[in-house]
Amino acid sequence: MKLDTVREDKAIENLTSRLTESFADIYTPEDIESAIRTARETFAGDPVRDYLPILIERMVKEELTPKPEREAQPDGASSWIRPPSGAAVTTTGTPRRRIPIALPAAVAGVLVVATVATVLVVRNGDDAAAKSGLVTVGGVIGSEKRAFFEDPDVKAALAEHGLEVKVDTAGSREIATSVDLGKYDFAFPSSTTAADRILQPAAGRPAVSGKKYSVFSSPMAIATYQPIVDLLSASGIARQVNGTWYFDVRKYVDLAKASWRWTKIRGNTTYPVNKRILITTTDPRTSNSAAMFLAIVSYVANHNSVVESAADERKVLPLVAPLFVNQGYTDSSSEGPFDDYLSLGMGKSPMVNIYEAQFVDAAVQRKLKPGMVLMYPSPTVQSKHTLISLNANGEKLGELLSTDTELQQLAARHGFRTADKAQFANVISRYDVPVAKDVIDVADTPTYDALERLLDAVSKSYR
C-alpha cells in the first residue's frame, strides 16, 4: 500500500524551517537539510509515519548541538570537529560548522530505542499503547480542531507526556445536548456557552461533573473573496482599516430585513446573482459557530445591547431568524462550509461565517487561493474553545493543552490565539496572514439561558 506522506512532508518542511532558524549561526541551510534528509532515510520503507518528524527532530538536534572537542572514537563514530579555516561564516562572522553526512549510528540507535514505545503506538494501535505505557484519551470535539489533533507534531508532543488522544467530531451544540458523553474522557466544544451547557442537565442526561479549561480562543470572522469585498466596500458595508477588512453588521441586518439581493447593488458586474445577500452559517440547532453568529446579530438588532429579557428576544427574533432560515440547507459543523469555501469558489457561498483560526490554519497549510479575503464582523465575538474534563485523564489533557508551551505554540500554528500573544503574532508574521493583530470591536454574548432561548426560537422558525 502506498503511504500517504502529505502531512509528513509538511511536518518535515516546518521542522526544517525551525531548525534552520535555531542553528542559523553555526550551520548552513544546506547542512541542516542534509542532516534531516539522512535521518529520514533511516526510516525508508518503515510503516511508521505519524511520529517520524519528532524522531527526526531529536536525532538531528542531537547531531547539531555543539559538543566539546574530542578525539575520534575507535568504533568509527563521528567526533566533534572544529570548523576548518575558511569555513562559511554568517553575517555576524560566526563560523558555520560543516556536519557529517551520516548520523552517528550510536546516536540514532539510542534515540530510536528511547522512542520505541511511541512508535509502537502507531504500529500496533491501542494494545501497543497499553503495553508502551501510553494512555489513550478519547474525546469529542468541534470539527475546526480536527487538524490540530491530527497534526503529527501534536501527537508526538502529547506522547511525550504519556498520552495518545483519539477524537470524534460533532457540532458543539450537539456535543452539549445529544452526544453520549459517557464513553469519552473529555468534551471540547468551541465556546464557553456550549461548555456551560454540558455542565447542565439535559433531556435524558444528568448534569456532568467536570473541570473547565479555556484552552485557546478565536474571534468569529467572514471568509470571502476580493470581488465581493470590492462590491461591499463600494456600498459602504465593508471598510478597510490598516490593511484589515471589517463588515458592518448593522447595515447587513438592514439589507437582510429589506430582502436585498446581489443584483440590487449598483454597478454590480462581478457577482450579478439574484440571490439574497446572506452570510453562510452552519445550523444553529447543532453548531457553535452559528450560535456565535446569532449572538452577534442579536446584539446589533437589540441596538448594540446584549439580549437579556423575554422582551428583547421577541424584538430581535423577527430580524435574526430569517438570516438563518432563508439560507436553506446548512451544515451541522463548521468544517463543511469552510471546505466548500476553499474548493468551490464564490459561486456557492460568497460569504462564510468561520472561526478566524480556520483561515489562519489554511494559510499556514498553503490552501488559500489568490483573491481569498478575511473580514471581521463589526462587532464580532470571541469564541473561547473550552475543554470539559470528564475524568482524571481528561483533566491531565486539559492541563497540558492549557499550560504546555510546545502545545500552545502548535495551537497558534493552527490559527488559535493563546494566552501568549507573541505565539500567534509570530505565526501571522511568518506566514504573512492578513489578520487583525488585536480584535477590539467585540460584543458580549448573551447568558447561557438567554442564548439557549434564542436558539430554540430560531429552531422553531425552521418549522
N, C-alpha and C positions, 0 to 999 in steps of 0.2 A: 504494500500500500504506500503510495506516495505521501510523504509527510507534508502537512501544511505548515510552512515556516514563516508565514507573513508576519505574525506577531513577534516571532523570534527575531526576524530581520530588523523589525522596528525597534525592539528592545536592544539589540546589538548596536544599532545606529545611535540610540540615546546613550548607551554605555560608552561608545567611542567618543561622543561629544563631552561627556562628563570627565572621562579620564584625560582627554586632551586638555581640558581646562585645568584639571588638578595638577598635571605634571608638565605643563607648558614650559616651565623654566628649565627643565632638565632633559626633556626628550622632544624629538621632532614628532609631528603628527604621523609621519610615515612609520617611525619606530613603534608607536603605540598601536597603529592599525595592524602592523606585522605581528605584534605580540598577541593581540586579540584574535587575529586570523589563525595563528598557530595553536592557541588554546582551543579555539572552536573546532579545529581539525581533529583534535584528540577525541572528539565525540562523534566523528563521522560515522554514519550508519547506525548510531545508537537510537533506540526508540524513545529515549528520554529527551523531551524538548522543553517543556514548560520551565524547568529550573536551570537550563543552560546559562542564561545571562548572569545569574548570581554566582554560579560556579566559575564561569569565565572571569567575572569581575574579581573574585577572590584570588584566582590564580595569577591574573595579570597584576593586580595590586601588589601581591607578594613579590613578583618579579621586578616591578618598577620601584618599589620603595627602597631608597638608598640604604646600603648596609656598610659596616666598617670594612675597610680593605683587608683581604685575607688571601692566603696562599691557595693555589689550585688544589683541589681535593683529589686524592688518589683514585676515587671511583669515577672521576671524569665529570662530576657535577660542576656546573659553571660557578666560578667565583667572581666576586665583585671586582671590577677593574676600573681604575680611574680613567677618565676620558683622555684619549691621546692628544698630544699637541695638535692644534689645527682643527679640533672638533668644532662642529657647528655651534654657534652661540645665539642666544636670544638677543632681543633688542636691549636688554639690561646688561648684557655682557656675561651672563652666567653660562658656563659650558653646558651643552646638552649631551647627555651620555648616550652612547650607542648601546643598544641592548642585544643580547644573543638572539639568534633566530629561533632556536629551540628552547622551550622552557625546561628548567631543571626537572629531571624525572622524579627526584625525591620530593620537590615542592608539589608537583602535580599529584603524586601519589598520596601525600599526606592530606591535601585538600580534598581529593576525591573520597578518601576514607572518612574524613571528618564530615562530609556531607552526604554519605551514602544513605543515611536514614531519610533525608529529604528526597533523594532520588527514588527510593523505594516507594514512596507515596504515589509518585506519578506512574511507576511501572505496574504496581500491583493493586492500587485502589485502597479501599477502606481497611481491608485486612492488614495490608502492609503499614497503613497509618497507625493502627493499633500496635503492631509489633515494633515500629520505629519510635514509638513514644509520642507521635503527633496526635493531637486531639482534634477530631473532626467536629466543627461547629457549624450547625445548619441554621439558615435564616431566610426570611422572606423580605425582599427589598423593592423599592421603586425602580423601575426599569432603567432610569437615567444613570443609575450607579452600577449597572451590569459591567460596563467596560472597566471600571475601577477594580472590581473584584476578579475579573478575568485577566487582568494585567499580570504577566509572569513576574514582574518585579514586586508587585503587591503580594502575590502568592509566596514568593521567596522571603520577603520581609516578615510575613506572618509565620512562615515555617520556622524562622529563626527564634520565634517566641513559642514554638511548640504547637502552632495551630494550623489546621487546614480548614479553610472556610468554603462551604458549599452553599449556593443561594438559589432560590426560586424568585421569580419576579411577579409582581401584581400591581395594580393601581393602588395608590396609597390609601384611598378611601375603602377599597376592597380589603386591604390589609387590616384596616381599623374596624371593619364591621362584619365581614363574612368569611375571611380566611381562618381555617382551623390552626390556631397558633400552638396547639398542644404538641405538635410534632417538631417545633422549632426551638432553638436556643436564643434567638433574638429576632426582633422585627425592626425594620429600618425604613419607615416611611419618609416622606420628603418635607415634612413640616412639623412644627411643634403642635399645631392643631390636630393633625392626624395622630400624632403620638399620644396626645391627651385623650383622644377618643379610644385608643387601645386600652388605656388605663381605666376606662369607664365600662360598666356592664353593658353588653349589647344583647340584642334579641337572641335568646338561646345560648348565651355565653356569659359567664360570670366576669366580674372585673378582674383584670390582670394585675398581678403584683410584680413590679419590676422597677429598675432604675432607669432614669433618662440621661442620655449623653448627647449634648448638642455638638456633633462631630465637626460639621462644616456647614457652610451656607452658600446660597446662590440667589441673586435677585432674579425676578422674572423679567423676561426680555421678549423681543419680537424678531424672529428671523425673516428677512425679506430680501428684496433684490433692488439693485440700483435704479432700474426704470420705475419701480413702484415708489421708491424714496423720492425720485425727481417729481413724480406726479403729486405726491403728498406735500412735498415742500412748496410747490407752486400754488397749492391750495391752502397753505398755512397750517396744515395738520402736522407736518414734520418740520423740525428745525435742527440745525447742526450747531453745536457748541464745542469749541476746542477739539474738533475732529470727531465728536461723538454725536450720533443721531438720537433725537428724542421725539416721541409720538404723543400728541396732545389727546389724552383720553376724553376730556370734556367734549372736544369737537367730534370725536369718534362717536360718543354716545348720542350726540345731537343728530349726526348724519344717519346713524342706525335708526333712530326714532323716526326720522323723516323718510326711511326706506330708500336711501340713496343707493345708486348703483354706479359702477365704474364708468359707465358711458355718460353719466351726468357731469363728470369732471371736465371742465372747459379745457380744450386743447389736448384731450387725451387721444394720442395716436399710438402710444406704445402698449397699452393694455385696454383696447376698446371692447371689453367683455361685458355683456349685460347680466352681471352677477351682482348681488348685494355686496356692499363694502363691509366685509366681516373678517375678523381675525379668527383663524382656525384654532380651535382648542381641542382638548380631549373631552371625554364625557364627564361632566361634573358629578354624576352619580357614582363614579368609581375612582376618579383620578384627582390627585392633589394639585397638579398644575392648573387644572380648570377651576378648582376651588380657590386657588390663589388669584386667578384672573377675576373670579366673581368678587373676591374681596376688594380688588382694585376698582372695578366698575361700580360696585355698590357704594364705595366710599365717595366716588365722584358724583354719582347720581343723588347721593344724600348731601349734596352741597359741601363736599370735602369734609365730611364728618363720618366717623365710624358708625355703622348701623348698630343700634343698641336695643331699641324698643320695637314692639309689635307695630307701632305706627310707622316707624322708619322702614320696616320690612314691607309693609303694604304700599308705601310710597315708591320704593325703588323697584319692586318686583316687575311692574309693567315695563320698566325701562330696560332691566337687565336680562330678564328671561328670554326675550327674542334674540339676544346676542348669542345664545346657545342653541335654542330650538330651531332657529332659521338656518343653521348650518347643515341640518340633515344628519347623516350618519357621522359619528365621531368615535375615535379610538378610545380604548379603555385605559391606555397608559401613554406617557409622553414619548416613548421610543418610536411609535408608529408614525405620527405626523412629522417628526423631525427627520426620520429616514426618507419619507416622501419628499420633504424639502430638499434633501441632499441629492436625490436621484431623479425626481420628476420635473423640476423646474417650476416656474411661477404660474403655469397654466392651471394647475390643480389648486394650489393654495398660495396666493401672493403674499400673505402674511400669516405667520405661525407663532402661536404663543409657546415659548420654550423656557427652560432654565438657561441662564447665561452660561452655565458650566457646559451644556451640550455644545454650544457654539465654539467655546474655547477648546474643548476636547477635540472637536472636528478640525479646528485649525492646527492643533498640535499633531494630529494624525494626517494632516495634509489632505483632508477630504473636501475642503471648501473649494468652490469653483469661482472663477472671476465674476464679479458682479454680485456676489452674495454679501449682504449687509446686515449688521445687527443694530436694532433700535431698542431704546428703553422706553417703556410706557412712562408717561409723566402725569401722575405719580406711578411708582411701581411698589412692589412689596418684596421683602427679603424672605426667602423660603429657607428655614433652618432645618437641615436634614438631621433628624433626631433618632438615635438608636434607643430602643427599649430592650433591656436585657430581660430574658425570661428565666434564667438560671445562672449559676456561677460561671459557666463557660461564656455565656453572653456578656456577663459583667467584665470578664477578662478582655474580651474583644472590644467592648465599649471603652474601657480604659486605654487600651493600646491605640485605637483609632483617634482618641481624643488627645493623647499626650506624646505618642512616639514621633520623634522628629522626622524620621525617614518616611513613615506612613503619611504624615501630614504633607511632606514635600511631594509625595506621589499623588496625593489628593489634589494638590494645587496643579500638578501636571495634567490632571484630568479636568481642570477648569473650576474646581471648587475653591471658595475663599475660606481660609483657615484663620486661626487666632493670630498667626504671624502674617501680617500684611505683606511682608517682604517676599514671602514664598510665592504668592500669587503675582506680585509685581514682577518678579524675576521671570516667571513663565510668559506673561504677556509681552514683556520686553524681548525675551529671547526669540519668541516665535512671531513677533510683530503682529499681535492680535489687536484690532481696533476696538477695545472695550474701555469703559469708564474706569479710571483708577479708583475713584470713590463714587459711590452712588448715594446722592444726597436727598433727592426728592422721593422719599419713601413714606408710604401711608401705613398707618397701624391697621392690623387685621381685626376683624370682629372677635368677640369672645368665642370660645368653643361652642356654647349653646346657640348664640346668635347666628354663627356661620352655619351650623347644622340646620337651623330652621330655614335659612335662606336656601341651602342646598336642597332640602326637602321640598320647598315651594317650587324651585326651578324644576326638580324632578317631576312634580305633578304637572307642570306646564307641558312636559313632553306627552302627557296622556290627554 
